[in-house]
Amino acid sequence: MSRTSDRPTVLAEAATEPPVAVWRALRRPVRFLLSWWPWRCWAYLGSGCVLGYAVLLTLAVCLGLGLLLAPAGVGLLLLTAAVAGAVPLGRLERRRLRFAEPAPVGDPHTSLGGAGAGAWLRTRLRERATWRELGYAALLGTVFGPAGFGVIALLAFSLILLSTPVIVWAIAPDTVMLIPGNPVDGLPEALGGTAVGAAGLVVTAYAGALVAGAQVKAVRLLLGPREDDDRVLELTRSRVRLVDAFEAERRRIERDLHDGAQQQLVALSMTLGLAELELRQVPQAAGGAALVGRARAEAKRALAQLRDLVRGIHPQVLTDHGLAAAVAELVERHPVPVQVDLDVPRLPEPVEIAAYFTVTEALTNAAKHSGATRIEVTGRVERGRLALTVTDDGRGGADPAAGAGLAGLADRVAMLEGRLVVSSPVGGPTELRVVVPCSG
């Protein structure tokens, strides 16, 4: 409950981006020069230029060799490695940002917990945040890295000029030439170099602050969470909550019908049976006994229909024994012969529910609309994903957009990060395939 109420606050905070701290410090130039901000910016840019050239070299090798070796199949691995390598780089850059920005930048990626390497790679390649991190890596290697190197080079030259008197005193009486063609012969000229070095330090401090601030903006834009990503995440969570609430309501209705209306119909049928026996013992009440018998038969039919309805809402066998047992019970009552080949263990409850109702919808459509004479249901768990296929030999031509049944199943499967594919050419066959991660 607390997560639901806290989320709008997070969205509101994400909508107002805080100002860049180093640019805010530049509003007081003198105080900025006497603070630790110049040193923090120089440390940020200095470490960034080393990292930037390493990233540039890595990208050049991976992308160049990847494109060159793409026909051999090895190139795809190199290109994938270049994209996946942007994720740890983004994490490093968000940590390194502390040099120049007190406000942290959040991780834009979906938390995967203890997911395996394959699931991690597939998820990261599908996320837009990963491709933004790759774009930042290109900027770091081609723009921010060289810009940081320029600032650090100017800083080094300014420090050398600042220490000109010490250099002249240490090397004298030899001639000192800090700038080609301009020898420094004495202390007055050395003090002039010191003045130029001090001015260079001031320029370097402001230039470093401007470049560092621009890099902070780029990190926030490319490496931080986006407001639209937060909204998509919140919409996804809302859909999950709605599906969970809908499933809980289905369970409540099933329980009320089972414990209430169904039991009352059983009692009614028994009472009518007793009344029929009593009336048959009275010769004058033969007509009444026949009516009571008819009423009892109607009560039995209503009870059977109610049991089918309760079983369709949520079969108890699915909860107790799993997907294979529930499907086996389902096909026993189906009018079309169904061949079942389900080799699956017990799965998370959301996965089993989605798979069961997928089979139910497919079998119902096959019996009502396709004119099928044979249906096949197969299911396997492959690489941590449930692959379920329902095939019939009917006339085909099914339109998934025509009814709400398959659309609802597609939403349920999408909520589990799976996919539902329907293939139904005119003339058949019709194949419905569901692939759902077993994590649920």
Stockholm file with secondary structure:
# STOCKHOLM 1.0

chainA/1-440         MSRTSDRPTVLAEAATEPPVAVWRALRRPVRFLLSWWPWRCWAYLGSGCVLGYAVLLTLAVCLGLGLLLAPAGVGLLLLTAAVAGAVPLGRLERRRLRFAEPAPVGDPHTSLGGAGAGAWLRTRLRERATWRELGYAALLGTVFGPAGFGVIALLAFSLILLSTPVIVWAIAPDTVMLIPGNPVDGLPEALGGTAVGAAGLVVTAYAGALVAGAQVKAVRLLLGPREDDDRVLELTRSRVRLVDAFEAERRRIERDLHDGAQQQLVALSMTLGLAELELRQVPQAAGGAALVGRARAEAKRALAQLRDLVRGIHPQVLTDHGLAAAVAELVERHPVPVQVDLDVPRLPEPVEIAAYFTVTEALTNAAKHSGATRIEVTGRVERGRLALTVTDDGRGGADPAAGAGLAGLADRVAMLEGRLVVSSPVGGPTELRVVVPCSG
#=GR chainA/1-440 SS CHHHHHHHHHHHHHHSCCCCHHHHHTTSHHHHHTSSHHHHHHHHHHHHHHHHHHHHHHHHHHHHHHHHSGGGTHHHHHHHHHHHHHHHHHHHHHHHGGGTCSSCCCCCSCCCTTCCHHHHHHHHHHCHHHHHHHHHHHHIIIIIHHHHHHHHHHHHHHHHHHTHHHHHHHHTTSCEEEETTEEECSHHHHHHHHHHHHHHHHHHHHHHHHHHHHHHHHHHHHHSCCHHHHHHHHHHHHHHHHHHHHHHHHHHHHHHIIIIIHHHHHHHHHHHHHHHHHHHTSGGGHHHHHHHHHHHHHHHHHHHHHHHHHHHHCCHHHHHHCHHHHHHHHHHTCSSCEEEEEECCCCCHHHHHHHHHHHHHHHHHIIIIICCSCEEEEEEEETTEEEEEEEECSCCCCCTTTSHHHHHHHHHHHHTTCEEEEECCTTCCEEEEEEEETTC
#=GC SS_cons         CHHHHHHHHHHHHHHSCCCCHHHHHTTSHHHHHTSSHHHHHHHHHHHHHHHHHHHHHHHHHHHHHHHHSGGGTHHHHHHHHHHHHHHHHHHHHHHHGGGTCSSCCCCCSCCCTTCCHHHHHHHHHHCHHHHHHHHHHHHIIIIIHHHHHHHHHHHHHHHHHHTHHHHHHHHTTSCEEEETTEEECSHHHHHHHHHHHHHHHHHHHHHHHHHHHHHHHHHHHHHSCCHHHHHHHHHHHHHHHHHHHHHHHHHHHHHHIIIIIHHHHHHHHHHHHHHHHHHHTSGGGHHHHHHHHHHHHHHHHHHHHHHHHHHHHCCHHHHHHCHHHHHHHHHHTCSSCEEEEEECCCCCHHHHHHHHHHHHHHHHHIIIIICCSCEEEEEEEETTEEEEEEEECSCCCCCTTTSHHHHHHHHHHHHTTCEEEEECCTTCCEEEEEEEETTC
//
